[in-house]
Amino acid sequence: MTSSRSGKPIKTRIHWNQQEKRWTAKTSKGCPRSPYILVVGGWTTEVKPHLKSNPRGFVLTNDKNTSFIDSVSSQALLNKYHTKQLIYNKKDMFFNVNIGDRILFTPDGAYILLHKK
């Protein structure tokens, strides 16, 4: 992802794209999609219940914290770290965890990378 000309980070909203079966990393510069996204350097969650359609729950970070990786790198990270799955409750519109440092998005879900094994 690219940063703005001033070098300031660009706000990035990550959500699951149900039709394409990929994660979407939406910024003001574009909307790249990937089955694997790694965020290192901080993230929070955001819920917008007033929106008329899904997605209403997002993970927020900035483009400098976001990397697109492959399945081999993803599996290596899952083997290296203890994880906790990030879960979004669509009915009640809340996440089980609201803030963190590292998170890995895979086709199987979003995994918070805790500490090394």
C-alpha positions in Angstrom: 0.0 0.0 0.0 1.2 3.5 -0.6 1.3 6.4 1.8 0.2 9.9 1.1 2.7 12.4 -0.3 3.3 14.0 3.1 4.4 10.6 4.4 1.5 10.4 6.8 0.0 7.0 7.3 -3.3 6.3 5.5 -6.2 5.0 7.5 -6.9 1.4 6.5 -10.2 -0.5 7.1 -9.9 -4.3 6.8 -13.0 -6.5 6.4 -13.9 -9.9 4.9 -15.4 -9.7 1.3 -17.9 -12.5 1.3 -18.4 -12.6 -2.5 -14.7 -12.9 -3.3 -13.7 -14.9 -0.3 -10.8 -12.5 0.4 -9.9 -9.7 2.9 -10.3 -6.2 1.7 -8.0 -3.4 2.9 -9.9 -0.2 2.0 -8.0 3.1 2.0 -8.6 6.4 0.3 -6.1 5.3 -2.4 -7.8 2.0 -3.3 -9.3 -1.2 -2.2 -6.8 -4.1 -2.6 -7.9 -7.6 -1.8 -5.9 -10.6 -0.6 -6.5 -13.9 1.1 -3.6 -13.1 3.6 -3.0 -9.8 5.3 -0.6 -9.2 8.2 -0.9 -6.1 10.5 2.1 -5.3 12.8 2.2 -2.1 14.7 -1.3 -1.7 16.2 -4.9 -2.1 15.3 -8.4 -1.4 16.7 -11.9 -2.5 15.9 -14.8 -0.3 14.7 -18.5 -1.1 14.5 -20.9 1.0 12.5 -24.4 -0.3 13.4 -26.1 2.6 11.5 -24.9 1.2 8.1 -27.7 -0.4 6.1 -25.7 -3.3 4.8 -22.7 -5.4 5.8 -19.9 -5.1 6.6 -20.6 -3.2 9.8 -17.5 -4.4 11.7 -14.0 -3.5 10.6 -10.4 -3.7 11.8 -8.7 -0.3 11.6 -5.0 0.3 11.2 -2.8 2.3 8.8 -1.1 1.4 5.6 2.4 1.4 7.1 1.3 -1.4 9.4 -0.2 -3.5 6.7 1.5 -6.2 4.5 0.2 -8.7 2.0 1.8 -12.1 2.5 1.5 -15.6 1.0 0.1 -18.8 2.5 3.6 -20.1 3.4 4.5 -17.0 5.4 1.1 -17.1 7.0 1.5 -20.7 8.1 5.0 -20.0 9.5 3.5 -17.2 11.6 0.7 -19.4 12.9 3.4 -22.0 13.9 5.6 -19.4 15.6 3.0 -17.6 17.7 0.3 -18.4 20.2 -2.9 -17.1 18.7 -6.4 -16.1 19.7 -9.1 -15.8 17.0 -10.8 -12.5 16.5 -14.5 -13.1 16.3 -17.2 -10.6 15.2 -20.8 -11.2 16.4 -23.0 -10.0 13.5 -26.2 -10.2 15.5 -25.1 -8.1 18.5 -22.4 -6.3 16.5 -19.3 -6.5 18.6 -15.8 -8.0 18.5 -14.4 -10.3 21.2 -11.2 -8.2 21.3 -11.0 -4.5 20.5 -7.3 -3.6 20.3 -4.0 -5.3 19.6 -0.5 -5.1 18.1 -0.3 -8.0 15.6 -3.1 -9.7 13.7 -3.0 -12.1 10.8 -6.0 -12.4 8.4 -6.3 -15.8 6.6 -9.1 -17.4 4.6 -9.9 -19.3 7.8 -10.3 -16.2 10.0 -8.4 -13.4 11.8 -5.8 -14.5 14.3 -4.3 -12.2 17.0 -0.6 -13.1 17.3 0.1 -13.1 21.0 3.6 -14.2 22.0 6.1 -16.6 20.5 5.8 -20.3 21.3 
